[in-house]
Amino acid sequence: MKKVVAILLSVLCMCACSADPDRVNQLVEKDSQTDKTKEEAKDTIVSFVGVGDNLIHNSIYEEADREAGAEGDGQYSFAKMYEPMKQDIQNADLAFINQETILGGDELGLSGYPTFNTPSAIADDVEAAGFDLVNTATNHCLDKWQTGIDHSAAVWGSKEGIIAAGTYTSQEDRDTIRTIKRKGITFSFLAYTYGTNGVIPEYDYSVAYFDDATITNDVKKAKEISDVVIVSAHWGTENDFMVNEEQQHYAQLFADLGVDVVIGTHPHVIQKVEWVKGSAGNEMLTVYSLGNFLSGMLEVDNVLGGMISFDFVQDHESKKISVQNVRWIPLVTHYEGDAADIMNTRHNYRVYRLDAYSEALANKHGLNGYEGQSVTIAGLQEKTAAIIDDQFLKEEQK
């Protein structure tokens, strides 16, 4: 192509040079700029989105039961709950979700707070929504003991294209680093939890807990087999917008080890986003808490969540990969019900982007009037702005 352009330019020069040399220079400059644009376009971009806690209270799976047909028939559909977010999730090359509650096996009996067991059918709808990375290392992952972990692993393992990390069925399974490939780039996915509500696992390999030596070894292995390391961190203090010392310690450790991104969950409220500088001068994107994604919790602070969106960009010349275009997108968990009997009347669960949430929907939220609370778009926006730095709320960041 360049040879053809050169020949054409030569002809133009012969015909027009003496008459209009500036015109020829413009053509040459335009062709040069076109070539430059084509070269720049060769950078590889892998888009990423992540959401917080898929926290399935009994009112949620009871609605999913009704959605799938006759109540009590063992069929469940959560699809409508995720529908408003489906396009955002499916448009991303990689999408993360924290499966807060264990898929322990329906035959063990479904349950909500405080000891959860979520219908296995939810995995179908998580897959259909477009998620690729699933964290299973949570404080509720042992709610159905090792039996639940084994069943959960079988369910997620049956979903082609999804990788789950954080709980394991054997030592060999625990030693296997999860990887996924997009556009020629290999991503490792590690996951850890601060604890399991005092329940001690039957085997040492069952749950990946925070531990400096273990993490150091895992990250080293991950970096040997992948281009990017993503960590899911189940940490922090519940219902606290502030980052605690344990989070700070492990964020720094991950950065020093060369992790690229940390996605935090567990507090059930949103926490800050920041770049943590590692000992080698690298900068690691740290999302301390995305808050809840889908849940039936009863505080306005708990229905405000976030979706993190960014790009992994691989330079076509150096092959170096950087994290760019970081954006926090506020979310709201919507449900309706009678404030006077909210525990028994929650229904019509949906997750919305806050910028797609209407005042009419906000006025219908079940928390309006419950213990003096009110759900307003302005209030949710104000809380988001108080926690998330403005640089991550802008439409465009380079």
N, C-alpha and C positions, 0 to 999 in steps of 0.2 A: 504493500500500500504506500509506504513511504517513497519507493522508487517512482510509482505512478505520479504521486504528488510532485516529486522533484522534476519529472519530465514536464508536467503541466506548468510548473512555475518557470521552467526554462523557456518554454514557448511564450508564456506571458511576458517574460523579461525581453525576449527578442522583439515582441510586438509593441510593448508598451513602455519599456525602460526609458527610452529617450524621450517619450512623450510625458510619462508620469512616473518617475522613480519612487515617489512617496507611496503611490498605490501598490507597487511591488513590495515595498518594505512592510506595508500593512498586511499584505497577504502572507508574507513569510512569518511575521509575528503572530498572525492568527493561527497559522498551521502549527507553529511552535507551541502556542498556548493550548491548542487542541491535543497535541501529543502529551503535554504535561498533565492535562486533565485526565487523559486516559491512563497515564502512569499512576496518578494519585488514586484513581478508582480501583486500583488493584489491591488496596488494603483490604484485609479480610475482617469482616465485622460480624460478630456473634452477639445478638441481642439477648438480654436477660431480664426477667421479672421475678420478684419473690414476694410472697404474702405470708402472713403469720399463722396463728393457731386455728386449725380445723378442730374445734372443741365441741364435740357433739353431745349436748345435753339431751335428756330423754324427750323433751318437747320437740327437738329437731328430728330425731329418728321416728317419733310418733307421727309427725307430719309427713315424713318421707314414706311411712307405711301407708297413710291415706292416699298419697299421691300415686302410689303404685297399684292401687286397687282396693280390694277388701281388706279391712283392718285385721291384723293377726294372721295373714296368709303367708308371712315370711318373705314378702317381696317389698323392696324399698327403692324409692327414687328421690335422689337429692338434686337432680338436674336443674330444676327451676331455681333453686337457691343460688346456684353458681352462674346461671344464665346471663345476668347483667355484666359479668366479668369475663365471659367466655372469649370474646373477641380479643381483649387485651392479652389474655393468657396464651391463646393459640397463635397470636401474631409473633410472639417471642420465640427465638430459637431454643432457649432454655427457660424453664419455669419451675420455681421452687415453692413447696408448701410444707408447713409443719403439721404432721398428723399427730395432734396432741393426744388423742385417745386411741387406745389399742384396738385393733381388729382381732379380738381374741377367739372368735368362733361363736356363731349365733347359738349353737347348741349348749353353750355354757350359761346362756341367759344374758339378754341385753340389759344394760344399766347405764345410768347417768352419774352425776356427782353423788358421793365423792370417789367411788370406785367404778371406773367406766368400763364398758364393753360396747363397742360400736359395730353396727351391722357391716358385715364384710362387703355388702353390695356398694358401699360408699366408694370403694376403690374403682368401680366401673365408672362412676361419675367424675371422680378425680381425674381419671385417665381421659375421659371424653372431654373434660374441660380444657385439657391440654398441658397438664403438669408432667414434668419429666423427673424432677428430683424430689424425693419424699424423705423428710426427717422422721425417724421413729424413736430417737433417743429423747424421751421426755420423762418427767417425774411420774407419769401414769403408765409407763410402758410395762411395768410389772403388776398392773392391776389384776391380770389373769395369769400371773406367774410365767414360768417358762412355756407352759402350754400355749398361752396367748402369744408369746413372742414367736414360737414355731408356726402357729397358724398365720400370724401377721406376715411372716416371711414368705410363706407359701402363697398367700393372696397377692402380695406385691410382686413376687417373683413370676406370677402368671401374667403380669401386665407388660406386654412387649413395649419397649421404649422407656419404661420407668425404672429408675434405680433408687433403691431405698437403703439408707445407712443409719447406724446408731444402735441397732439391736441385732443379735446374731444367734445362730443355731448350733454352732460348733466352733472349735478353735480355728479350724481351717477357714471357716466363714469369716471369723473375726479378723484373721490375718490377710484377708483378701481386700485390697483397696478397690472401692467402686470407681469406675471410670465411664465416661460417656464422650462420644466424639461428635463434633459439629464443624463442618467446613474445613476438615483437615486438622483441627485443633483438638487435642485430647484434654479433657477436664477430669480431675480427681475430685471426689466428693467424700468428705469426712464429716462425722457428726458426734457430738458429745453432750451429755447432760450433767448438771451439778449433782443430781440425786434422784432417788425413786421413792420419795415419801416414806423413808424408813424401811422399805421392803428390801431384804437382802436377796440378791439373785442366787439361784441354785448353783450356777457355774460362774467362774471368773470371766468367761468370754461373753456372757449373755448381754451385758450392757456396756457401752463405751462411756465411762465416767471421765470427768476432767482430772488429769494427772499429768504433771509436767513431763516426766520421762516417757510416758506412753505417747503423748502428743508429739514429742520431739521425734520419736521413732516413726510414728505414722506419717508425719509430714515429710520426713526424709525419704521414706519409701514412695510416697505419692509423687514427690518431685522427680524421682528417678524414672517414673513411667508416664508422666503427663507434662503438659505445657502450662497448665493453670491448676491451682489448688483452691477449691471452695470449701469453707467450713461452715457447718450449721452448729450454732452454739446455743444450747438450752440453758440459760443462766439468768441471773438478776433476781431482784426482789419483787414479788407479786404486788401489783397495784402501785408501784413506785415509779414515777417518771425519771428518777435520778439513777445514774449508773453507779453500781457499788464497787467495792475494792476488788472483789473476785473478778468481775468483768474487766476492770482495768488491767489486772495482772495478766489474765489470759489473752486479752487483746494485744498486749505488748509482746507476750510470748509468741503468739501467732505471727505478728509482724516481724519479729526478730528471726523467725524461722523461714520467712519468705512466702507466707500464705498471701494469696492475692485478694480474697474477699472473705469477710465473716458476716454471716446472716444470723442475727440473734432473735430468739423467741423465749417465751415463758412468762414475762411479767404481766401479760394480758392488757397492758397499756403501751402506748408508744414511747420510745426513748430516742435519744439523739443519734444522728449520723455524723461520722467524722472520718478524716484520714489519719491513720496512726502510722507514725514513722518508725521503720525498723532500724536495726543496728547497722545494716548495710546501706542505709540512706533511701531504701525503698519506701513507698507509701502504700498502705493497705486500706482499702475501703472497709469501714466497720459500721454495720447497721446494728445497733445494740438491741432494739426490739421493734418488731413490726406490729406489735399488739395482736388483737384477735382478728381473724378473718371471718369465720362463721362460729357463732356461739350464742348461748342463751343467757349470758351473764346480765346482771340487773343494775348496773351502774352506767351512766352516760359515758364515763371515761373508758369503759370496757367495750362499748360499741364503736368507738373511734379507732380505726386501724390505719395501716398504710401499705402501699405496694411500692417496693423499690424497683426502679427501672434504670438500666445502664447498658453500655456496650463494652464487650471485649474487642479491642481493635488491635489486629496484628499488622505491623508495618511491613509492606511488601518487600522492602530492601533488607532491613535489619532483622526481620522476623520477631522483633520484640513485641510483646503483648502488653497493652495498657488498658486501664479501665477509664472510660470516658462517658460523657453525657449522662451523668448521674442525676436522677430526678426522683423525688418522693411524691407519690400520688396518694392523697388522703382517701380513705375508704370508710364506709359506714355499714354496720350490720343492722339491717332493718327487720323488725318484727312488730306485730300488732297484738292487741289483747286488752283485757279489762284491768286497769291499774289496781282495782280493788281486789282482784283475784289473779294477779299476774303469773303466779306460779303454775296455775292450771289452765291459763287461756292463751299462752303465747302461740302464735301461728303466723303464717305468711312470711316465712323467713326468706330474705334475699340479701345479697352483698352488692353494694353499689359503690362506684366512684363518687366521691363527694361532689365533684363538679357535674355529675349527672343526677344528683339527688334533688328532688323538688321540695318546696315548702309544703306542698300538699301531702307528700309522703312523710315528711318530718312531723307534721301535725298528727299523723295517724300512728306514730311510733308508740309502742306499748308502754314505754317508760314515762311518757307524759303524765304527770300527776302521781306517779308512784314515788312515795317518800319525798314529795316536793320537787321532783326532778322535771326538767323539760329538755326536749331535743330540738335544737335549732341549728340551721346551717351556719349562722354567724358564730354560734358558740363553738361548734366543731372546728370551724376555720380558725378561730381565736386560739383554741387549745393547740392546734397543729402548729401555728405560727410561734407559739411560746416554746415549743419543744424542738422543732426542726429548723435548722439554720436556713436562712433565706436563700443561700446559694443552691440548696437542693430542691427548692420549691419553684424555681424559675423554669419556664418552658424550655429553654435551651441552655446547655452548658457545654463548653468545649474544653 
